[in-house]
Amino acid sequence: MQDIRSLISSNQPLQAPFVYDGLQAKLAAQAGFKAVYMTGFGTAAARGLPDVGLLSATDMIQAAEILCDAIDIPVVCDADTGYGNALNVQRTVRAYERAGVAAMHIEDQVWPKRCGFLQGKQVIPLHEMLAKVRAAVDAADNMLIITRTDALQPEGWNSVVDRVNRFIEAGADMIFVDGIRTATDLADYINKTQGLAKLYNGTLDLPGPGKEPSADKEPSADKEPSADKEPSATSDVKLIINPTSMMAMFSAMQRIFKNMLENNQTIPLTGTEFKDMTRTLGVAETLAIADRYAQMD
């Protein structure tokens, strides 16, 4: 497995799609992604729950173990607030690293937290978050520590900039400002945090040299990723996590179930889907191993 630190040192940002189960992780790796992102929103949704702090550290660690066992590319994980104080953060860091996680982010929201794009978020005092950051950095062996702030919505850019600079001073490897909704937000994120390695969560195009993001609008869940255009590395964005696949899958399943029930219709199948799934899951290779052991004297 390629080390995530070498991947983010590339001239282009590392792309990591949202995944929350082993099959999605395998499909992402099969498609050619060099990393995946374990989404807290999706991990909660997979259990039929909203992302409002209902999952425990144990829930998230178990989900991370599944992804890390399923694929041989780096897994970047949401670790919410670290699930407590600085001591809890250290325990979370060590558990994630034992699971095989390559990078994780902790955030400065109060607990119970809310999804980064929901209204009504609150953040803890800066000194409390700095204690968590230092604890995470001290506990990590080789895992990348990303520190997220949700201060943009409740406190504005001045607070955000102060916080992320202090996070880096405390030893964090990368910053993550969540709640970037518009092209203007994205441009501010890039311009106001120059010189800091950063993670971007969203689907807006990053501005290339000498240009601004294309439109000042909300990110579209239906937007198709561009195959022939890569984001610019000039913005210090080193890692992009992208929810497109998760939202598209939700929308597709919604339509399929509706058509199955109301119209007795589904999407056309080619007849190769089962074979494709078994190949992705490694059924033949797994059965071959079982047969080899069964034939031993």
C-alpha positions in Angstrom: 0.0 0.0 0.0 1.3 3.4 -1.0 1.9 5.7 2.0 -0.7 8.5 2.1 2.1 11.1 2.9 3.7 10.3 -0.5 0.3 10.5 -2.2 -0.5 14.0 -0.8 2.9 15.2 -1.8 2.0 14.9 -5.5 1.4 17.9 -7.7 -2.3 17.2 -7.8 -4.7 16.8 -4.8 -5.5 13.2 -3.7 -9.1 12.3 -4.6 -11.0 10.2 -2.1 -14.7 9.3 -2.7 -17.1 8.8 0.2 -17.7 5.2 1.1 -19.2 3.4 4.0 -19.1 -0.3 3.3 -16.6 -2.9 1.9 -18.3 -3.2 -1.4 -18.2 0.5 -2.1 -14.6 0.6 -1.0 -13.7 -2.3 -3.4 -15.5 -0.6 -6.3 -13.6 2.7 -5.7 -10.3 0.8 -5.6 -11.3 -1.1 -8.7 -12.1 2.2 -10.5 -8.6 3.4 -9.8 -8.9 5.7 -6.8 -5.8 5.8 -4.7 -7.6 6.4 -1.4 -11.2 6.4 0.0 -12.9 8.4 2.7 -15.0 6.8 5.4 -17.8 9.2 5.7 -19.5 9.7 9.1 -22.7 10.9 7.4 -22.8 7.7 5.3 -21.8 5.4 8.2 -24.7 6.8 10.2 -27.0 6.6 7.2 -26.1 2.9 6.6 -27.6 2.3 10.1 -30.7 4.3 9.2 -29.5 7.2 11.4 -28.9 10.9 10.9 -25.4 12.3 11.4 -26.1 14.0 14.7 -23.7 12.3 17.0 -25.6 9.0 17.5 -22.7 6.7 16.6 -20.1 5.8 19.2 -16.4 5.4 18.8 -16.9 1.6 18.7 -19.3 1.9 15.8 -16.9 4.0 13.8 -13.8 1.9 14.6 -15.7 -1.2 13.5 -16.7 0.5 10.3 -13.1 1.5 9.7 -11.8 -2.0 10.3 -14.2 -3.3 7.6 -12.9 -0.8 5.0 -9.3 -1.4 5.9 -9.7 -5.1 5.6 -11.5 -4.8 2.2 -8.9 -2.8 0.3 -5.2 -2.2 -0.1 -5.4 1.6 -0.6 -5.3 4.2 2.2 -8.5 4.9 4.1 -9.1 8.4 5.4 -11.7 8.4 8.3 -14.1 10.8 10.0 -13.5 10.6 13.8 -16.1 13.2 14.7 -15.0 15.0 17.9 -12.7 12.2 19.0 -15.5 11.0 21.3 -14.6 12.9 24.4 -11.7 14.8 25.9 -8.0 14.6 25.1 -7.7 11.2 26.7 -10.6 9.8 24.6 -9.0 11.3 21.5 -5.8 9.4 22.2 -7.7 6.2 22.6 -9.6 6.8 19.3 -6.3 7.6 17.5 -4.7 4.4 18.6 -7.8 2.3 17.8 -8.0 3.8 14.3 -4.3 3.2 13.7 -4.6 -0.4 14.8 -7.5 -0.8 12.4 -5.2 0.3 9.5 -6.5 3.8 9.0 -4.1 6.1 7.1 -5.5 9.4 8.1 -8.3 10.7 10.4 -9.8 14.0 11.2 -11.2 15.3 14.5 -13.4 18.4 14.7 -14.1 21.2 17.2 -17.9 20.9 17.5 -19.6 20.4 20.8 -21.0 16.9 21.4 -23.4 15.7 20.2 -22.2 17.0 16.9 -24.0 17.7 13.6 -23.2 17.0 10.0 -21.0 19.8 8.7 -23.6 21.2 6.3 -26.4 21.3 8.9 -27.5 24.5 10.6 -27.1 25.2 14.4 -23.6 24.0 14.9 -21.5 25.1 17.9 -17.8 24.8 18.5 -15.9 24.2 21.7 -13.4 26.8 23.1 -10.1 26.9 21.2 -8.0 25.8 24.2 -10.1 22.7 24.5 -9.6 21.8 20.9 -5.9 22.5 21.0 -5.6 19.9 23.9 -7.3 17.4 21.6 -5.0 18.2 18.7 -1.9 17.8 20.8 -3.2 14.6 22.3 -4.0 13.2 18.8 -0.5 14.1 17.4 1.2 12.5 20.5 -0.8 9.3 20.1 -0.3 8.8 16.4 2.5 6.7 15.1 2.4 7.3 11.4 -1.2 8.2 10.9 -2.0 11.6 9.3 -3.8 13.9 11.8 -6.3 16.3 10.1 -8.0 18.9 12.2 -11.4 20.2 11.2 -13.1 23.3 12.3 -16.8 24.0 12.0 -16.5 27.6 13.2 -17.3 29.1 9.8 -21.1 29.0 10.3 -21.3 30.2 13.9 -18.3 32.5 14.2 -17.0 33.5 10.7 -13.7 33.6 8.9 -11.7 35.4 11.6 -12.3 32.6 14.1 -11.7 30.0 11.4 -8.3 31.4 10.4 -7.2 31.8 14.0 -8.2 28.2 14.8 -6.6 26.5 11.8 -3.3 28.3 12.3 -3.2 27.3 15.9 -4.0 23.7 14.9 -1.0 23.6 12.7 1.2 25.1 15.4 -0.1 22.3 17.7 1.3 19.7 15.3 -1.6 18.9 13.0 -0.6 17.6 9.5 -3.5 19.2 7.6 -6.6 21.5 8.1 -10.2 21.0 7.2 -12.7 23.8 7.1 -16.1 22.3 6.7 -19.3 24.0 5.6 -17.9 25.3 2.3 -21.2 25.7 0.3 -20.5 28.2 -2.5 -17.8 29.2 -4.9 -17.2 32.3 -2.8 -16.7 30.2 0.3 -14.2 28.0 -1.6 -12.3 31.0 -2.8 -12.1 32.4 0.7 -11.0 29.0 2.1 -8.1 28.9 -0.4 -7.1 32.6 0.0 -7.5 33.0 3.7 -5.5 29.8 4.6 -2.6 30.1 2.1 0.4 28.1 3.0 -1.5 25.5 5.0 -2.1 22.0 3.7 -5.8 21.6 3.5 -8.6 19.1 2.9 -11.7 20.2 0.8 -15.1 18.5 1.2 -17.3 19.1 -1.7 -18.0 19.0 -5.5 -17.2 22.5 -6.6 -14.3 22.9 -9.1 -11.2 24.2 -7.5 -9.9 27.4 -9.2 -6.9 26.9 -11.4 -4.1 29.4 -11.8 -5.5 32.9 -12.4 -9.2 32.0 -12.2 -12.0 31.8 -9.7 -14.4 28.9 -9.1 -17.0 28.7 -11.9 -20.2 29.6 -10.2 -21.4 31.1 -6.9 -24.0 28.4 -6.1 -24.6 25.5 -3.9 -22.8 22.3 -4.7 -24.9 19.9 -6.9 -25.3 16.3 -5.7 -26.1 15.4 -9.4 -23.0 16.9 -10.8 -20.9 14.4 -12.7 -17.1 14.4 -12.0 -15.0 15.6 -14.9 -12.8 13.0 -16.4 -10.5 15.4 -18.3 -10.0 18.1 -15.8 -8.0 18.0 -12.6 -8.0 20.6 -9.8 -5.1 22.9 -9.5 -2.5 22.2 -6.8 -1.7 25.9 -6.5 -4.3 26.2 -3.7 -2.6 24.0 -1.1 -5.5 21.6 -1.3 -3.9 18.3 -0.8 -6.9 16.1 -0.3 -10.4 16.2 -1.7 -13.2 14.1 -0.3 -16.2 13.9 -2.7 -19.8 12.9 -1.7 -21.0 12.6 -5.3 -21.1 8.8 -5.4 -23.0 8.6 -2.1 -25.6 11.0 -3.1 -26.0 9.5 -6.6 -26.4 6.1 -5.1 -29.1 7.3 -2.7 -31.0 9.0 -5.6 -30.7 5.9 -7.8 -31.9 3.5 -5.2 -34.8 5.8 -4.4 -35.9 5.8 -8.0 -35.4 2.0 -8.4 -37.4 1.0 -5.4 -40.2 3.4 -6.4 -40.3 2.0 -9.9 -40.2 -1.6 -8.6 -43.2 -1.0 -6.4 -45.4 1.3 -8.5 -44.6 0.3 -12.0 -43.1 -3.2 -11.6 -40.1 -1.8 -13.5 -36.4 -1.7 -12.8 -33.4 -0.5 -14.7 -32.4 -2.7 -17.6 -29.9 -5.4 -16.7 -27.3 -6.8 -19.0 -27.1 -10.2 -17.3 -23.5 -9.7 -16.2 -24.2 -7.9 -12.9 -23.9 -11.0 -10.7 -20.7 -12.1 -12.4 -19.3 -8.5 -12.0 -20.2 -8.5 -8.3 -18.7 -11.9 -7.6 -15.5 -10.8 -9.4 -15.3 -7.6 -7.4 -15.8 -9.5 -4.2 -13.1 -12.1 -5.1 -15.5 -15.1 -4.8 -13.4 -17.3 -7.2 -10.1 -16.6 -5.4 -11.7 -17.2 -2.0 -13.2 -20.5 -3.0 -9.9 -21.5 -4.6 -8.2 -21.0 -1.2 -10.9 -23.1 0.5 -10.4 -25.9 -2.1 -6.7 -25.9 -1.6 -7.0 -26.5 2.1 -9.7 -29.1 1.6 -7.3 -31.1 -0.6 -4.5 -31.2 1.9 -3.7 -34.5 3.6 
